[in-house]
Amino acid sequence: MEKVSQETMLFKRQDEKRAVADTVKEVYAALEAKGYNPVDQLAGYLLSGDPTYITSYDDARTKLRYHERYELIEEMVKCYLENIKK
């Protein structure tokens, strides 16, 4: 019979949050690589919340779902507004 440890295990959670912009760039590249229109696919996901709009290629779906949809929308709006001010 195997002896079970009675010691408490310490689980360290990674506090660093992946940058939303980096995630979107990676997902965009994965969608393009698979032959999809990244703008259409990302818009479909953001509007519906349906993760099947995003390919699982290169772990894109998992990467994108790491962020809340509102975080993705906020980042995209922020980048858009910064670009139109220039």
Buried (B, 14 or more C-beta within 10 A) or exposed (E): EEEEEEEEEEEEEEEEEEEBEEBBEBBBBBBEEBEBEBEEBBEBBBEEEEEEBBBEBBEBBEBBBEBEBEEBBEBBEEEEEEEEEE
